[in-house]
C-alpha cells in the first residue's frame, strides 16, 4: 500500500478548501458516533506525521475500515455490526487517516481510550502549528472510544503477546540475576505511560522520515513493557527492531536493515531511555517509567493459550506432555461428575443417542447438559493446545485419580519436595521454615491451574462465532471464580460436585471482555470489545440436549433502532400474576400428542433504558383475546433447564396414540402450574403444545421441573414421568 511522505508538523489551514469537499462525510461520521467534528479533522491531519508500516496500513485498510453486512438478531429485531458512515469509515478515505487509525488501533486496544486520549493530546500539542484549534482530551476520548470496537481485529495485542513469548524464551535465560528475571517476567505485559508513548511516536517519526532528515537510527533501553515497545516498533516501522540484552555481547535477534535497536535492561527501577542517533551526534531522552497498568488487550485463541500455558508453568515440552496426560483424563471425569439443579450434568461423555422404549425409560439418558457434545469439546481442546490429529479422552478406572497418572504423580512428588506449606513439609519430613506464604501449597496451585485451563476450554466450547473469537488477556474470570474451584476439587478428589450453570455465562462474558457481572442485573445479551454474545436458544427456541447454553458470538456492536447498546437485560417488574381467564379448548382425555394452543403466540417487549441498555420481556398473547397477556423473564428458560429431562426419541412412531385414554393425566395450560398434578404421585399434567418450540420454551419457564418430548411417543413420555416422579409433560 503506497503512503505519502511523513511530515514533521500538521495544520488545518493547509486543507481549508478540502474541508468543504469532505464536510458531508465528516458530519455524517460525527453524527453516527456522537463525536466532535474538530476531533475527526485534527486527527486525520495529524496522521500525516505518523510513522506506520505498510503492513500495518494494509491491515487497517482491509480489517478495520470495511463495514461488512451486519448480522441480524432475530429475537431482538436488531443488528450486530458497524455503521457504514462512522468515524473509522471517514478516516479510512485518506492515507493520513489510515495512519492515524493504525496508531489508534495500537493504543486504544491496550491502554484504553482515556489514556490513549492523554497520549494523543501530548502528540498533537507537540506537532501542531496552531495550538488554538485542538480538541480537548474528552473529545479525543470520544473519538478513540468510537474506534475501539473495530480496532481489536487488527491484532496489535497479539503482536505484544508474541514478543512477550520471545522475551520469556530467548531473553530471560540470558539474564543471570534471578530477581531481575522474576521482575522482568512479572512486569513484561505492563504498558508505557501516555508520555512515553508520545515520545516513541515522535522518535519513530524521525527515524522513518527520508530525505533531509539527519536521523540515522534510535536505541531504546527498556525493562518493563519491553514486549509492548517491541511490538509498537514493528507496528510503526517497515523492519522489526534488533533485540539485545544489556550486558550480553551480540544480538538476540539481529535485523540488519532495522534502524531501531531495543536493549532489554536488567534494572527495572531505571526509566525508559531513548537515544536518537543523528549523523554527527546522539541525543538522549529519558521517557520516564512505565505505567502501573497492564495491557488490557483482546487476542485470538491462537495467541491466548500459548500465553496461558506459559503463565501457568506448562511451557516446556515435558510440562506440555504432562498437561496433555492430565487433561485427557480429567475432562471426561469432570463432565460426568459435576451436576447442576435436579438433573443437569455439566456435559456428556458420549455422543451416541439411546433409543428409549416404554420399558427402558431411564433418567440417566435424558438429562440436559449446558456444554455441547464431547466431539465439540474435543475440537476446542485440540484448538487450544494446537494439536493436529484426533483427540482421545480416557476415562479413569474406578478408584483412580488424576494424581495417580505417571507424569502427574512424579510432578506432584517434585512439588512436595520444595513446597513451603506445613503439610508438604510434614509429608516429606522437612522442617517448615517460617515464611510469609507458608499457607500457599504448590500441589494445590497445580490443581487450581488445571481447573482453570479446563474451565477455559469448557466455556470456549460454548461459542459459535462467524469470526475468530477474541479472548481477554487475563486470568481474571467472573466475580466469584467458583467454577474452576469446583473443577479442581473434582480432579483432586474424584468426587461429584454441584455447580451453578449460570457461572458458565458469567465466565463467558468475562472471557470476551464484557465486565458487567458486578451488577445486579439479569443479563441476556452483552456487547463490547467488538463482540456481541447471547444464548442461541433466544433466537431459535430450540432446546439442545447437549449444549443448552451455547452462545452466538458476533463481530461488531449491538445496533437497535439506529443506535448502539451494551446490555440487554430483563427488568425486575415482570408481572407475576398470570391471567388464567383464557381456557383451553376442551378435549376429553389424554390420548395422543396435539397442540391446543394454536391461538397463542409469543412476542418480545423491548424498552430503551439509560446508559445504553435495553430491557426485554417474553410475552404470550392470544389472537382471540387481546387483553390476555402473560409475561416471563427469558432468563428463567435457561434457569429451568437444569430441572428438565428431554426424551429425545423412542422405538415407536412419535405420533402414536395411546391404546386407551390415560385416566391419570390431563391437559393443562402452558402458563400456570396444575395444582392437582403437583400434589399427586400419579397425576400428570400434559401441556398440549406439540410442534411449537416457542411455546415449549415458554412452558419450561412457567412450569418448573418437567419432561420435554421431542421425537418420542406419548406413552414412553408418560412412563418416564411416572418413573422419575415428574408431574409435568410438555408435548
Beta strands, then each sheet from edge to edge (+ up, - down):
strand 1: 71-73
strand 2: 78-81
strand 3: 190-192
strand 4: 215-222
strand 5: 242-245
strand 6: 260-264
strand 7: 272-278
strand 8: 282-288
strand 9: 290-294
strand 10: 298-300
strand 11: 338-340
strand 12: 344-345
strand 13: 463-465
strand 14: 470-472
strand 15: 497-498
strand 16: 522-528
strand 17: 531-535
strand 18: 551-555
strand 19: 557-560
strand 20: 563-565
strand 21: 567-570
strand 22: 600-609
strand 23: 613-622
strand 24: 629-632
strand 25: 644-649
strand 26: 665-668
strand 27: 684-687
strand 28: 706-711
strand 29: 728-730
sheet 1: 1+ 2- 19+ 20-
sheet 2: 3+ 9-
sheet 3: 5+ 6+ 4+ 7- 8+
sheet 4: 10+ 14-
sheet 5: 12+ 11- 15-
sheet 6: 13+ 18+ 17- 16+ 21- 23- 22+
sheet 7: 13+ 18+ 17- 16+ 21- 23- 24+
sheet 8: 25+ 28+ 29+ 27+ 26+
end
